[in-house]
Every structure is written in structure tokens, then in C-alpha cells.
Amino acid sequence: GRGGAGRRGRPAPGAMKPGAANGAASPSNSSPELMELLSVADALLGSPAADGYSADQKQAIVAFSMRLHDPRLGEVLGRLHQLAILAWGSGCKSVEPALHKTLAVLLDVRIGAADSLGGAVLWRLAR
């Protein structure tokens, strides 16, 4: 056989779906990369990291957790976009919290007790 390859060496449809190596992906699966990113964002949004690191340092930590060699914002946002697309495609349930929290870190948003995370991020983007 062709080992899952389609015409011209491209993978056959479905051959590269997340979870293909260790069973079919189910809608309840979570992306390991997004879960790691969510953990990093949680740590950076909490005390003492929220006040202990500069915005540039937080951005570099997020880039490092994404295994990026270039910590520039465009690179981080591009990788975040790729992770979100892959996770949404596999039915991952943790996409929105990871996106909101990572954007909050990158925007250096301080979340008050009454604020929602998504609302705080949107408000900061609108400003």
C-alpha cells in the first residue's frame, strides 16, 4: 500500500488528524499544547507573576512555552492562531479559555473581581 499517502505524496484525507497516532480524536480531547499554554497563562495572570514580570517578559515566557525561537508578538499570535485552528478542528473544548487567558497575558490585562476574562480582553483590544 501507500502508507496513508494520497496522490503526489500528500497524506490521504484524515491521515494527519490529531490523535491519529494513538486512537481517534474525540470532541472531549484537549490539545496538550493548549493545555500547557493555559497553565502558563494561568501562572502569569496570577500573583506574584502578574506584577513581577514586565509585559515583554510575559510575552517571552509565552513564546518559550510555544517553543518559538522568536518572541515577537506577530510570531506568538501566529502560533496561537495555528493552535486554535488545529484544536477547533479536533473538537477541543479548551480553546476559548486558552485563547482568552493568553491574550490577557499578551495585552497585560489586569482582571478585576467583577470582570469577565473575555470582556476584559475585548475592552483592552477596543482601546
Secondary structure as UniProt FT lines:
FT   TURN            3..4
FT   HELIX           7..9
FT   TURN            13..16
FT   TURN            18..19
FT   HELIX           20..22
FT   TURN            27..28
FT   HELIX           32..45
FT   TURN            47..48
FT   HELIX           49..52
FT   HELIX           55..65
FT   TURN            66..67
FT   HELIX           73..89
FT   TURN            90..91
FT   HELIX           95..106
FT   TURN            107..108
FT   TURN            113..114
FT   HELIX           117..126
//
